[in-house]
């Protein structure tokens, strides 16, 4: 099951309308989808996810803790053979079921641990709130996909029918930019409100963990720690980030959204390249 636009002829060459994988930028989209449920009164992010499997200390975890990657679950994001992230994405029929079995390692809210597993549990929250895979599909189409004006996008599910909210959203650069535009516009796009302005402000504010505060609701922040992540970029900048240096960079003080869908296996000069683009605007 996929949320997608009308089929288009197969083209072996990438062009402006090619849906490209953004990897973990999908996390930022799923956060917006949950924010939309909250805006519509269907979800309270201050509450626990309500998983029946969490009948131990994990029942103290809130959705805010999960959005901040501070749920305290034991999950490794190293992508080595047999690592949690690779096992979840490539060997398991249900991404959320794999992560549901992970035990607690830290007190909720205390320690930042970046986790694609947590992102897929948030996808389960989205589906559980709505009731079924088909209803979640229809709701996403009606309340996210169409209002945001996605033209060339595909959201893949795992074998259980759950959106792989950690990793598998494909979209053109313009569609990825639409996600950034929602955030830049304090929750609106195309004359329609997707999330509340208060949600955007909270989602782009530092968390309260002890080890890395420069992360919001599945959005990376430039500010929050003692030093900026990128000293040469504006402090109010925040961004979605993919595994191979894909980025949606949002610059509120410059009223700009910049998308990069390149593929880099090693270091990428974020400050220099995005700094030069900002200087040219």
PATIKE-687181 format. One record per residue (C-alpha): chain; x, y, z. Coordinates in Angstrom, 1 decimal, padded with zeros to 4 digits. Example, Ala and Ser with C-alpha at 12.3 -4.5 7.8 and 13.67 -1.06 7.14 Angstrom:
REC:cadena:xx:yy:zz
REC:A:012.3:-004.5:007.8
REC:A:013.7:-001.1:007.1
//
This chain:
REC:cadena:xx:yy:zz
REC:A:000.0:000.0:000.0
REC:A:001.4:003.4:-001.0
REC:A:000.3:007.0:-001.0
REC:A:001.3:008.3:-004.4
REC:A:000.4:010.6:-007.3
REC:A:-001.0:009.4:-010.7
REC:A:001.4:006.9:-012.4
REC:A:003.9:008.4:-014.8
REC:A:005.9:006.8:-017.6
REC:A:009.1:005.1:-016.5
REC:A:012.1:007.3:-017.1
REC:A:015.6:006.1:-016.4
REC:A:017.0:009.6:-016.1
REC:A:016.3:011.7:-013.0
REC:A:014.5:015.0:-013.6
REC:A:012.6:017.6:-011.7
REC:A:009.7:015.3:-011.1
REC:A:011.6:012.2:-010.1
REC:A:010.6:010.9:-006.6
REC:A:013.9:010.5:-004.7
REC:A:014.4:008.8:-001.4
REC:A:015.0:011.2:001.4
REC:A:015.7:008.5:004.0
REC:A:015.3:010.0:007.5
REC:A:013.7:013.2:006.2
REC:A:010.6:010.9:006.3
REC:A:010.8:011.3:010.1
REC:A:010.1:015.0:009.8
REC:A:007.1:014.3:007.6
REC:A:005.6:011.8:010.1
REC:A:006.1:014.3:012.9
REC:A:004.0:016.8:010.9
REC:A:001.4:014.0:010.3
REC:A:001.1:013.6:014.1
REC:A:001.0:017.3:014.5
REC:A:-002.0:017.3:012.1
REC:A:-003.8:014.7:014.3
REC:A:-003.2:016.9:017.3
REC:A:-004.5:020.0:015.5
REC:A:-007.7:018.1:014.6
REC:A:-008.2:017.0:018.2
REC:A:-007.5:013.3:017.6
REC:A:-004.2:013.0:019.6
REC:A:-002.6:014.4:022.7
REC:A:001.1:014.5:022.4
REC:A:001.6:014.9:026.1
REC:A:000.1:011.4:026.7
REC:A:001.7:008.0:026.5
REC:A:001.3:006.1:023.2
REC:A:-000.9:003.5:024.9
REC:A:000.9:000.4:023.7
REC:A:-000.4:-002.7:025.5
REC:A:003.0:-004.3:025.3
REC:A:004.5:-001.5:027.5
REC:A:003.2:-002.7:030.8
REC:A:006.5:-002.0:032.6
REC:A:008.5:001.2:033.1
REC:A:008.0:002.0:029.4
REC:A:004.5:003.1:030.1
REC:A:005.9:006.3:031.5
REC:A:007.2:007.3:028.0
REC:A:005.2:010.1:026.4
REC:A:004.7:010.9:022.7
REC:A:006.8:014.1:023.3
REC:A:009.6:012.0:024.6
REC:A:009.4:009.9:021.4
REC:A:009.3:012.9:019.1
REC:A:012.4:014.3:020.9
REC:A:014.2:010.9:020.5
REC:A:014.3:010.8:024.3
REC:A:012.2:007.8:025.0
REC:A:015.1:005.9:026.7
REC:A:014.6:002.7:024.6
REC:A:017.7:000.6:023.8
REC:A:018.1:000.9:020.1
REC:A:021.3:001.0:018.0
REC:A:021.5:003.2:014.8
REC:A:024.9:002.1:013.6
REC:A:023.8:000.3:010.5
REC:A:026.3:-002.5:010.9
REC:A:025.2:-006.1:009.9
REC:A:022.8:-007.3:012.4
REC:A:022.4:-003.9:014.0
REC:A:018.9:-002.9:015.2
REC:A:018.4:-000.4:012.4
REC:A:019.4:-002.8:009.6
REC:A:017.5:-005.7:011.1
REC:A:014.3:-003.6:011.5
REC:A:014.4:-002.2:008.0
REC:A:015.6:-005.2:006.0
REC:A:014.7:-008.4:007.8
REC:A:011.5:-007.8:009.7
REC:A:007.9:-007.8:008.2
REC:A:006.8:-005.3:010.9
REC:A:009.2:-002.5:011.8
REC:A:007.1:-001.4:014.8
REC:A:006.8:-005.0:016.2
REC:A:010.6:-005.3:016.2
REC:A:011.1:-002.1:018.1
REC:A:008.2:-002.8:020.5
REC:A:010.3:-005.4:022.2
REC:A:013.2:-003.1:023.0
REC:A:013.8:-002.5:026.7
REC:A:014.3:000.7:028.6
REC:A:017.8:001.9:029.0
REC:A:017.3:005.5:030.2
REC:A:014.7:007.5:032.1
REC:A:012.2:009.0:029.6
REC:A:013.1:012.5:028.6
REC:A:016.6:012.4:030.1
REC:A:018.8:011.1:027.2
REC:A:018.8:011.8:023.5
REC:A:019.3:008.7:021.4
REC:A:018.6:009.0:017.7
REC:A:016.5:006.0:016.7
REC:A:014.7:005.0:013.5
REC:A:013.0:002.5:015.7
REC:A:011.3:005.2:017.6
REC:A:010.2:006.9:014.3
REC:A:008.4:003.7:013.3
REC:A:006.7:003.4:016.6
REC:A:005.4:006.9:015.9
REC:A:004.0:005.6:012.6
REC:A:002.2:003.0:014.6
REC:A:000.8:005.7:016.8
REC:A:-000.5:007.4:013.7
REC:A:-002.1:004.2:012.5
REC:A:-003.5:003.2:015.9
REC:A:-005.1:006.6:016.4
REC:A:-006.9:006.3:013.1
REC:A:-007.8:002.6:013.4
REC:A:-006.4:000.6:010.5
REC:A:-003.9:000.7:007.7
REC:A:-006.5:001.6:005.1
REC:A:-007.9:004.5:007.2
REC:A:-004.4:005.7:007.9
REC:A:-003.7:005.7:004.2
REC:A:-006.9:007.6:003.4
REC:A:-006.4:010.1:006.2
REC:A:-002.8:010.8:005.1
REC:A:-004.0:011.4:001.5
REC:A:-006.8:013.7:002.5
REC:A:-005.1:015.7:005.3
REC:A:-001.4:015.7:004.3
REC:A:-000.8:014.6:000.7
REC:A:-003.5:016.6:-001.1
REC:A:-003.5:019.8:001.0
REC:A:000.2:020.1:000.8
REC:A:000.0:019.7:-003.0
REC:A:002.4:016.8:-003.4
REC:A:002.9:016.0:-007.1
REC:A:005.5:013.3:-007.3
REC:A:005.6:011.4:-004.0
REC:A:005.4:007.8:-002.7
REC:A:005.2:006.8:001.0
REC:A:006.1:003.1:001.3
REC:A:004.8:000.7:003.9
REC:A:006.3:-002.4:005.5
REC:A:004.7:-005.8:005.0
REC:A:002.3:-005.2:007.9
REC:A:000.8:-002.1:006.1
REC:A:002.5:000.5:008.3
REC:A:004.1:003.6:006.8
REC:A:007.9:003.3:007.2
REC:A:008.1:006.7:008.9
REC:A:011.8:006.3:009.6
REC:A:013.0:006.0:006.1
REC:A:010.9:005.4:003.0
REC:A:009.2:008.5:001.6
REC:A:010.2:009.3:-002.0
REC:A:009.5:012.7:-003.4
REC:A:010.7:015.3:-005.9
REC:A:012.7:018.3:-004.7
REC:A:009.7:020.5:-005.0
REC:A:007.6:018.1:-002.9
REC:A:010.3:017.9:-000.2
REC:A:010.4:021.7:-000.3
REC:A:006.6:021.8:000.4
REC:A:007.3:020.1:003.7
REC:A:009.8:022.8:004.6
REC:A:007.3:025.5:003.5
REC:A:004.7:024.2:005.9
REC:A:007.2:024.8:008.7
REC:A:008.3:028.1:007.4
REC:A:004.7:029.3:007.1
REC:A:004.0:028.4:010.8
REC:A:001.9:025.4:009.7
REC:A:000.1:026.5:006.6
REC:A:000.4:025.9:002.8
REC:A:-001.8:026.5:-000.1
REC:A:-004.2:028.4:002.1
REC:A:-004.8:025.4:004.4
REC:A:-003.6:024.8:007.9
REC:A:-001.8:021.5:008.4
REC:A:-000.5:022.0:012.0
REC:A:-000.9:024.8:014.5
REC:A:001.6:027.6:014.8
REC:A:002.2:026.6:018.4
REC:A:003.1:023.1:017.3
REC:A:005.7:024.5:014.8
REC:A:007.2:026.6:017.5
REC:A:007.4:023.7:020.0
REC:A:008.6:021.3:017.3
REC:A:011.5:023.5:016.5
REC:A:012.5:024.3:020.1
REC:A:015.3:022.6:022.0
REC:A:014.5:019.5:024.0
REC:A:015.4:019.0:027.7
REC:A:017.7:016.0:027.5
REC:A:021.1:016.1:029.3
REC:A:023.3:015.2:026.3
REC:A:021.9:016.9:023.1
REC:A:019.3:019.5:023.2
REC:A:019.5:020.6:019.6
REC:A:016.7:018.4:018.3
REC:A:013.0:019.1:018.2
REC:A:010.1:017.0:017.0
REC:A:012.0:014.9:014.5
REC:A:013.7:018.1:013.2
REC:A:017.3:018.8:013.8
REC:A:018.1:022.3:015.2
REC:A:021.1:024.5:014.9
REC:A:020.6:025.9:018.4
REC:A:020.1:024.3:021.8
REC:A:023.5:023.2:022.9
REC:A:026.4:025.4:024.1
REC:A:027.6:025.9:020.5
REC:A:025.6:026.0:017.3
REC:A:025.8:022.8:015.2
REC:A:026.9:025.1:012.3
REC:A:028.6:028.2:013.5
REC:A:028.4:030.0:010.1
REC:A:024.6:029.4:009.6
REC:A:021.8:031.3:011.3
REC:A:020.9:030.2:014.8
REC:A:017.2:029.8:014.1
REC:A:017.9:027.4:011.2
REC:A:016.4:023.9:011.5
REC:A:016.4:020.9:009.1
REC:A:015.3:017.5:008.1
REC:A:018.3:015.2:007.3
REC:A:018.7:012.0:005.3
REC:A:021.2:009.2:005.5
REC:A:023.4:010.3:002.6
REC:A:023.3:014.1:003.2
REC:A:019.8:014.8:001.9
REC:A:018.5:018.0:003.5
REC:A:015.5:020.2:003.9
REC:A:017.0:023.4:005.4
REC:A:014.6:025.9:006.8
REC:A:015.9:029.4:007.5
REC:A:013.1:031.5:009.1
REC:A:015.2:034.7:009.4
REC:A:015.9:034.5:005.7
REC:A:012.4:033.3:004.7
REC:A:014.0:030.5:002.8
REC:A:013.7:026.7:002.3
REC:A:016.6:025.0:000.5
REC:A:016.5:021.3:-000.5
REC:A:019.5:019.1:-001.3
REC:A:018.8:015.6:-002.7
REC:A:022.4:014.6:-003.6
REC:A:024.1:011.4:-002.4
REC:A:027.3:011.7:-000.4
REC:A:029.0:008.7:001.2
REC:A:031.3:010.8:003.3
REC:A:031.5:014.3:004.8
REC:A:029.6:017.1:003.2
REC:A:030.4:020.9:003.6
REC:A:027.1:021.9:005.0
REC:A:028.1:025.3:006.4
REC:A:030.1:026.3:003.3
REC:A:027.6:025.2:000.7
REC:A:024.4:026.4:002.3
REC:A:026.2:029.6:003.4
REC:A:027.0:030.4:-000.2
REC:A:023.4:029.8:-001.3
REC:A:022.1:032.1:001.5
REC:A:024.6:034.8:000.4
REC:A:023.2:034.6:-003.1
REC:A:019.6:035.0:-002.1
//
